[in-house]
Amino acid sequence: MTNYLKIEHRVDIYIPARENMTVYQDTVKLATTSGKCQKHPNQKRKDQEIQLVTDPDPLWESDEPEKDVPINAFVVHDKRQANILYS
């Protein structure tokens, strides 16, 4: 369905990930091991860092992975807290 919406209708889809989801855990692990967090571009979020993670989880592949649209995730870390805000 994601491929159809993106390819046929040019619709971007946002799927929030919860802490108990594999895609969340994999994305956070990839973000923390790469260590490429950047200052959040929104000036109101001066205590936050953000990082792009591309293709976070192979579980999102369809039966025809060569036709899949890329899946990206952003991980936001609040430096005032010890945990990751969202992925």
C-alpha positions in Angstrom: 0.0 0.0 0.0 2.9 2.4 0.8 4.4 1.8 -2.6 1.1 2.3 -4.3 0.4 5.6 -2.6 3.9 7.0 -3.1 4.2 5.9 -6.8 0.7 6.4 -8.1 -0.4 9.4 -6.0 2.8 10.9 -4.8 1.7 10.7 -1.2 4.2 10.8 1.6 3.2 8.7 4.6 4.2 9.3 8.2 4.0 6.2 10.5 4.8 6.9 14.2 6.8 4.2 15.8 6.3 3.2 19.4 9.0 2.0 21.8 7.9 -1.6 21.7 8.1 -1.8 17.9 11.0 -3.5 16.2 11.4 -0.7 13.7 11.7 1.8 16.5 14.3 -0.2 18.3 16.3 -0.8 15.1 16.2 2.8 14.1 17.3 4.1 17.5 20.1 1.5 17.5 21.3 2.6 14.1 21.1 6.3 15.1 23.1 5.9 18.3 25.8 3.7 16.8 26.4 6.0 13.8 26.7 9.1 16.0 25.7 11.6 13.3 23.2 13.6 15.3 22.8 17.2 14.2 21.4 20.3 15.8 17.6 20.4 15.3 16.8 22.9 12.5 13.8 24.3 14.5 15.2 27.1 16.7 12.5 26.4 19.3 14.0 22.9 19.8 17.5 24.1 20.8 17.9 21.2 23.3 17.2 18.6 20.7 19.3 16.7 18.2 17.9 15.0 15.1 19.3 12.3 12.8 18.1 10.8 9.5 18.2 7.0 9.3 17.7 5.5 5.8 16.2 2.0 5.3 15.8 1.3 9.0 14.3 -2.2 8.8 14.2 -4.9 6.2 10.8 -6.1 7.5 9.2 -3.3 5.5 10.2 -4.9 2.2 7.5 -6.1 -0.1 7.4 -9.2 -2.3 9.1 -7.1 -5.0 11.8 -5.2 -3.0 13.3 -3.8 -6.2 10.1 -1.7 -6.7 9.9 -0.5 -3.1 10.1 3.2 -2.4 12.7 4.2 0.2 11.7 4.3 3.8 13.4 6.9 6.0 13.2 7.6 9.7 14.1 10.5 11.9 15.3 10.1 15.4 15.0 13.0 17.8 17.0 13.2 21.0 16.3 15.7 23.8 19.6 16.5 25.5 17.8 17.4 28.7 16.4 13.8 28.9 18.3 10.5 28.8 15.9 8.9 26.3 15.0 9.2 22.6 11.8 11.2 22.1 10.6 9.5 18.9 11.6 7.7 15.8 
